[in-house]
Amino acid sequence: MIETHPFPPFLPENARILMLGSFPPQPRRWSMDFYYPNFGNDMWRIIGTIFFDDREHFIIPGAKKFDKDSIVAFCAVRGIAMYDTACEVIRLKDNASDKFLQVTKATDINALLHQLPECHAIVTTGQKATDVISEHFSCTPPAMGGFSTFNSEGRTIRLYRLPSTSRAFPLPFDKKAEAYKKMFQETGIL
């Protein structure tokens, strides 16, 4: 069964970076209806740690839910756009693992970048997303935690490959946060 992406692209006018994963988990795993919705995913804990020195900053007290309104406001102010590299997928297994996602329709990344004139970096949060972007722009896939560059519409754009924020990815939380902090510093977001 083909699944269509459940969220519209989040594209603040001032966005300087575009964060791209592969595709959201199934709705039964969501704690909110926004990017990185699984409460077991550490994206919002990592960002809370980096920007507020508080791992729980984006968590609703007493609930196992992220505070969508706070997250959306933060991303809009900081210039962080979000979407995924697939618009439609087939799940080959009943989970969110990239290796069991068959992409049936890729995202038009050029169209996203066209709407983000200040964007100078794409940040991928997994290998599948990195492979899709590298192939699309015919650029060298960066090493984990690093970046490569490519040109699009007269702009030089950095492609960052960061570790997955899924707890299934075997890297300690602090090491993941360190990689994200470095990227946010290099792109001027932090």
Residue pairs with C-beta under 8 A, 6 or more apart in sequence:
1 90
1 91
2 88
2 89
2 90
2 104
3 23
3 88
3 89
3 90
3 91
4 87
4 88
5 23
5 24
5 83
5 84
5 86
5 87
5 88
6 24
6 27
6 33
7 24
7 33
7 34
7 35
7 83
9 81
9 82
9 83
9 112
9 115
10 34
10 35
10 72
10 75
10 81
10 82
10 83
11 81
11 83
11 112
11 115
11 116
12 75
12 76
12 79
12 80
12 81
14 76
14 79
14 118
15 79
15 80
15 81
15 116
15 118
15 119
16 79
16 80
16 118
16 119
16 120
16 121
16 187
16 188
16 189
17 79
17 80
17 81
17 119
17 120
17 121
17 122
17 123
17 187
17 189
18 81
18 82
18 83
18 112
18 113
18 116
18 119
18 121
18 122
18 123
19 35
19 80
19 81
19 82
19 122
19 123
19 124
19 125
20 82
20 83
20 84
20 85
20 107
20 109
20 122
20 123
20 124
20 125
20 129
20 133
21 35
21 36
21 84
21 85
21 124
21 125
21 126
21 129
22 84
22 85
22 86
22 89
22 98
22 101
22 103
22 126
22 128
22 129
22 132
23 84
23 85
23 86
23 89
23 96
23 101
23 103
24 30
24 35
24 37
24 84
24 96
25 37
25 38
25 95
25 96
26 91
26 94
26 96
29 37
29 38
29 40
29 96
30 37
30 38
31 37
31 38
31 39
31 64
31 65
31 66
32 65
32 66
32 67
32 68
32 71
33 68
34 66
34 68
34 71
34 72
35 43
35 82
35 83
36 43
36 44
36 66
36 165
37 66
38 96
38 166
39 64
39 65
39 66
40 166
40 167
41 165
41 166
41 167
42 165
42 166
42 167
42 173
42 176
43 125
43 165
44 57
44 58
44 59
44 66
44 71
45 55
45 56
45 58
45 59
45 173
46 165
46 173
46 176
46 177
46 180
47 57
47 58
47 74
47 180
48 54
48 55
48 56
48 57
48 58
48 59
49 55
49 57
49 177
50 177
50 180
50 181
50 184
50 190
51 57
51 74
51 78
51 184
51 190
57 70
58 66
58 67
58 70
58 71
58 74
59 65
59 66
59 67
60 66
60 67
74 80
75 81
75 82
78 189
79 118
79 189
80 189
81 112
81 116
81 119
83 107
83 112
84 107
84 129
85 103
85 106
85 107
85 109
85 124
85 128
85 129
85 132
85 133
86 101
86 103
86 104
86 105
86 106
86 107
86 132
87 105
87 106
87 107
88 103
88 104
88 105
89 101
89 102
89 103
89 104
90 101
90 102
90 104
91 100
91 101
91 102
92 100
92 101
92 102
93 100
96 166
97 168
98 126
98 127
98 128
98 129
99 128
101 128
103 132
106 132
106 136
109 122
109 133
109 136
109 137
110 152
110 153
113 119
113 152
113 153
113 155
113 157
114 153
119 155
119 157
120 155
120 156
120 157
120 158
120 187
121 147
121 157
121 158
121 159
121 160
121 183
121 187
122 133
122 157
122 158
122 159
122 160
123 160
123 162
123 183
124 130
124 133
124 159
124 160
124 161
124 162
125 162
125 163
125 164
125 165
126 164
126 166
127 161
127 164
130 141
130 142
130 159
130 161
131 141
133 139
133 159
134 140
134 141
134 148
134 159
137 150
137 152
137 159
138 150
139 148
139 149
139 150
139 159
140 148
141 148
141 159
141 161
142 148
142 159
142 160
142 161
143 161
144 161
144 162
144 163
144 179
145 161
145 162
145 163
145 179
145 182
145 183
146 160
146 161
147 158
147 159
147 160
147 161
147 183
147 186
148 158
148 159
149 156
149 157
149 158
149 159
150 156
150 157
150 159
151 157
158 186
158 187
160 183
160 187
162 176
162 179
162 180
162 183
163 169
163 171
163 175
163 176
163 179
165 176
169 176
181 190
184 190
